């Protein structure tokens, strides 16, 4: 994202796996890296605790999504937030279905001579 925000999620071991959601962070206004960076939802992280993402990936932080401004600076409506969440859930379901298909293919082929 190039609109003054970045996407990142906690690195392995920083939080539990269920809490490794993708957060939205406002880009700092300083040239010097801050000691801590705080997501739109209020979650704060220190150096080495985040993996920066180039694209939305994994489960999004719903609180960050709800606080993400549109490009024109207007707040996102509840309907738009719900649409974004539904799109993210659909994308995740598609990924899960693909993994299930791949696992089924591997399992079917595993027993073949």
C-alpha positions in Angstrom: 0.0 0.0 0.0 1.4 3.4 -0.8 -1.2 5.8 0.8 0.7 6.6 4.0 0.1 3.2 5.6 1.9 -0.1 5.6 0.7 -3.6 6.3 2.5 -5.9 8.7 1.8 -8.8 11.0 3.6 -10.1 14.2 6.5 -12.4 13.6 6.4 -16.0 14.7 6.6 -16.3 18.5 5.6 -12.6 19.2 2.0 -13.5 19.8 0.0 -16.7 19.5 -0.8 -18.0 16.0 -4.5 -16.9 16.3 -3.3 -13.3 17.0 -1.0 -13.1 14.0 -3.4 -10.9 12.0 -2.5 -8.3 9.4 -2.4 -4.9 11.0 -2.5 -1.5 9.3 0.2 1.0 10.4 0.4 4.7 9.6 3.9 5.4 8.2 6.0 7.5 10.5 6.6 11.1 9.6 10.3 10.9 10.6 13.4 9.7 8.8 14.5 8.0 12.0 12.8 4.6 12.7 10.6 4.9 15.8 11.3 2.6 18.8 7.7 1.3 18.6 5.1 1.4 15.9 1.4 1.4 16.7 -1.3 0.0 14.4 -4.6 1.8 13.8 -6.2 -0.7 16.3 -3.8 0.4 19.1 -1.5 -2.7 19.0 2.1 -1.6 19.5 5.3 -3.4 18.4 9.0 -3.0 18.8 12.0 -3.6 16.5 12.1 -7.1 15.0 8.5 -8.0 16.1 6.8 -7.5 12.7 6.9 -8.9 9.2 6.2 -6.2 6.7 3.8 -7.3 3.9 3.6 -6.0 0.4 0.0 -7.0 -0.1 -2.9 -7.9 2.1 -2.3 -11.5 3.3 -3.8 -13.7 6.0 -6.5 -12.7 8.3 -7.0 -8.9 8.7 -7.3 -7.1 12.0 -10.9 -6.1 11.9 -10.3 -3.1 14.3 -7.6 -1.8 11.9 -9.9 -2.2 8.9 -12.6 -0.3 10.7 -10.2 2.6 11.3 -8.6 2.7 7.9 -9.4 5.9 6.1 -10.4 5.9 2.4 -8.0 7.5 0.0 -10.1 10.6 -0.1 -9.8 10.9 3.7 -13.5 10.1 4.3 -14.3 7.4 6.9 -15.3 4.1 5.5 -19.0 3.3 6.0 -20.1 0.2 8.0 -21.3 -1.4 4.7 -17.9 -0.9 3.1 -16.2 -2.4 6.1 -18.5 -5.4 6.0 -17.8 -5.8 2.3 -14.0 -5.7 2.9 -14.3 -8.3 5.7 -16.5 -10.5 3.5 -14.0 -10.2 0.7 -11.2 -11.2 3.0 -13.2 -14.2 4.4 -14.0 -15.3 0.8 -10.3 -15.0 -0.1 -9.3 -17.1 2.9 -12.0 -19.7 2.1 -10.6 -20.0 -1.4 -7.1 -20.5 0.0 -8.4 -23.2 2.4 -10.3 -24.9 -0.4 -7.1 -24.9 -2.5 -5.1 -26.4 0.3 -7.8 -29.1 0.9 -7.7 -30.0 -2.8 -3.9 -30.2 -2.8 -3.8 -32.3 0.4 -6.5 -34.7 -1.1 -4.4 -35.0 -4.2 -1.3 -35.8 -2.2 -3.1 -38.3 -0.1 -4.6 -40.0 -3.1 -1.2 -40.2 -4.9 0.6 -41.3 -1.8 -0.8 -44.9 -1.9 -0.1 -45.4 -5.6 2.8 -47.6 -6.6 
